[in-house]
């Protein structure tokens, strides 16, 4: 196949760029602030409970000291559920639903607290907004912060952020391999090897994943490696170098067409594309260098530089209008060849001061961020793509002579966006006494974007300044109880996801404010953690068409989400671990001048927001070396368009797990969707992606 896609950068380029910036860092877990202390005694099994995180404050902070809802999905829960993809792991997060890619985007797409969070993914605290599907083979957990988080993370982050935590090199020798075989010809092998001591350590995580699908004509082949190295430079200084290099071949597939506002009543395996047009490739090369220096007993300097290169080449298959004549109904199809490249260069510097201030314990964080993101996108449409029967589809092998095979001439889209960020931020964590604590700060961003449409020769630019504050008050009446109130803001510039138009180039950013009241309690003597949050998230100046001239855009819209989230994690008994979460969201497009098919959308529910959603998962050690686990995921119905004309039905999915572990090896059987429930993971106005039928996965973990 001939395709004039952006040239691929090889791994050596990423390593070379990282080597040019050795003074960098998102502090790793191994870069401990405190001196090493030897602790004797038995390790405490906390089940699926995590007691601290660095994602919300950039410093290791107990969750009870964070005035913000945060869900931590630990590695133990990921392994118990056989959650091989990030999307599977995120099913545990209250207030988060999976979404279909929109606006030409592919890769992981989510909605968080009622707002799209497609570009709000981070890896070890640094933006990772490239479009690809993330695997869990190199992760030790996932943190999801709820509510606006621009104070530390910059643009976007209206509903929150998703921060992936990578496996770190550490002292000690550990070698293991995981082999999984399962339904639909699943074959998956991952290897994790760590070697080193306190002065020098290295770790490599590697993956080979090959599987067919319950969907006709679908497949997935993924190869990846994530090396990590750690060098101790002094008694309290460290340098780390990490990478992620991933290649994927798969199929662009948005599922089945919508018919009369619901997914068409056809088999879950029904494919509406072309047998020889199953082309989708992703290539990711990312290198991160971190320098963490102890300047004094209470002062640290951390500097991080990341270079990331994301390439995607694929041929789309999308649905058009439906011709409704009953059983003989047809749906139009469109097809396009697309290629995009994105290169990120990001540098963060944090200065952390701990100790006493006016007699009170405090932690002061002062930081700066510089970022450059270059995004290129091209597409070419195929022609003469025939419609297809919805209920008895017979697809040709190929679209034929009108298929777009290259990106020469006749392009539908050809654009480039260069975005630059310069930011300063400050955060103070202050303990007034044993019961009262404060946290507050702000970030000042300058965001610039230059947009070039190479077809129309239009050149547009955006230059935005924004101050993002956040503040919280924490009351802790006992060591087992914590209550908080907080407020924070975030901003969304027009070019947040690398697109601009004449109607949006001169607009100020959208602004979002989150007000939250919550509690974090320790139950059963500290074995079980309970968290709850009541919140209101208000985007008060959302983009909407100008009522006097619909070709123009103004900031006069409003979208509101009022919600309640509850989460439980830890040990119910010595033999039963549990993780449960639930969210109730009341979301509304409160003000808008926009129309869909001539009908106002004001007052409607935003797309992809379920009123109720959650999970209950438990693991019972019912005999020596044996574990029985399982749970249920539930999601209520949700609309897939602003007009509320297309809807996905709600569902409950039941999973089971049986495991046996002895010494350093283990075997585990997972049965997903035990009851063979028909459900749909995500959807758009014209399409719905079915979830998997009943499937079994048998995994074996062995030492090497």
Buried (B, 14 or more C-beta within 10 A) or exposed (E): EEBEBBEBBEBEBBBEBBEEBEBBBBBBBBBBBEEEEEEEEEEEBBBBBBEEBBBBBBBBBEBBBBBBBBBBBBBBBBBBBBBBBBBBBBBBBBBBBBBBBBEBBBBBBBBBBBBBBBBBBBBBBBBBBBBBBBBBBBBBBBBBBBBBBBBBBBBBBBBBBBBBBBBBBBBEEEBBBBBBBBBBEBBBBBBBBBBBEEEEBBBBBBBBBBBBBBBBBBBBEBBBBBBBBBBBEEEBBBBBBBBBBBBBBBBBBBBBBBBEBBBBEBBBBBBBBBEEBBBBBBBBBBBBBBBBBBEEEBBBBBBBBBBBBBBBBBBBBBBEEBEEEEEEBBBBBEBBBBBBBBBBBBBBBBBBBBEEBEEBBBBBBBBBBBBEBBBBBBBBBBBEBEBBBBBEBEBEEEBEEEBBEEBEEEBEBBBBBBBBBBBEBBBBBBBBEEEEBBBBBBBEBEBBBBBBBBEEEBEBBBEBEBEBBBBBBBBBEEEBBBBBBBBBBBBBBBBBBBBBBEBBBEBBBBBBBBBBBBBBBBEEEBBBBBBBBBBBBBBBBBBBBEEEEEEEBBBBBBBBBBBBBBBBBBBBEEEBBBBBBBBBBBBBBBBBBBBBEEEBBBEBBBBBBBBBBBBBBBBBBEEEEEBBBBBBBBBBEBBBBBBBBBBBBBBEBBBBBBBBBEEEEBBBBBBBBBEEBBBBBBBBBBBBBBBBBBBBBBBEBEEE
